[in-house]
């Protein structure tokens, strides 16, 4: 689920890790840098993400992540899985038990 949420943010456009953390917090999903950075590295190593360095006027260069074509396909798989799970849970929680 965490991968799906992070990739959903990056899918909207190139993202800097602190922007990802902020968007997650806005959605009431707290994530720590110590969790995010290893996950971004794993997704990059799996060739789902790529990144580019951008010079910063207020400090060191920043790494901005974007999704690769392989990442887009992985995202679609995650989205399908999430939708199936959400539909199943909805069905179980909304329908009264049959006798």
Secondary structure, DSSP 8 states (H G I E B T S, - for coil): -HHHHHHHHHHTS-EEHHHHHHHHHHTT----HHHHHHHHHHHHHTTSEEEEEEEETTEEEEEEEEE-HHHHHHHHHHHHHHHHHHHHHHHHHHS----
